[in-house]
Amino acid sequence: TRDWGTRMKNKRMGVRKGFPDYAICLKNKLLFVELKRIQKSIVSGEQLVWVEALNKIKGVSAKICLGANEAIKFVEEELKPLKTN
């Protein structure tokens, strides 16, 4: 955000640059989604670092998705193994 007051408030609350937009709790799994526009979106270095770090954790999947359809597909693919158990 460009607003200085909002930045300071976020910092006090523990918000960190690049952390994914959505956290989705599933049975025995945690998903993180960074949602971007399909066109003209820019992925920051911080976002790449967060996604890479989160994917190293057992039981966690993180992805940068271009548009809602890609995010929905990601979540549905992560749900498939859970439905068979």
ChimeraX attribute file (.defattr): number of C-alpha atoms within 10 A of each C-alpha:
attribute: neighborCount
match mode: 1-to-1
recipient: residues
	/A:1	7
	/A:2	6
	/A:3	7
	/A:4	9
	/A:5	10
	/A:6	11
	/A:7	13
	/A:8	12
	/A:9	11
	/A:10	14
	/A:11	12
	/A:12	9
	/A:13	9
	/A:14	9
	/A:15	12
	/A:16	11
	/A:17	13
	/A:18	16
	/A:19	18
	/A:20	21
	/A:21	12
	/A:22	12
	/A:23	14
	/A:24	13
	/A:25	11
	/A:26	14
	/A:27	9
	/A:28	8
	/A:29	14
	/A:30	17
	/A:31	20
	/A:32	23
	/A:33	21
	/A:34	22
	/A:35	19
	/A:36	18
	/A:37	11
	/A:38	12
	/A:39	8
	/A:40	7
	/A:41	11
	/A:42	9
	/A:43	13
	/A:44	10
	/A:45	10
	/A:46	14
	/A:47	19
	/A:48	17
	/A:49	12
	/A:50	19
	/A:51	20
	/A:52	14
	/A:53	12
	/A:54	20
	/A:55	15
	/A:56	11
	/A:57	11
	/A:58	9
	/A:59	13
	/A:60	17
	/A:61	21
	/A:62	23
	/A:63	22
	/A:64	19
	/A:65	18
	/A:66	15
	/A:67	15
	/A:68	13
	/A:69	10
	/A:70	16
	/A:71	19
	/A:72	13
	/A:73	12
	/A:74	18
	/A:75	17
	/A:76	11
	/A:77	11
	/A:78	16
	/A:79	14
	/A:80	10
	/A:81	9
	/A:82	12
	/A:83	8
	/A:84	6
	/A:85	5
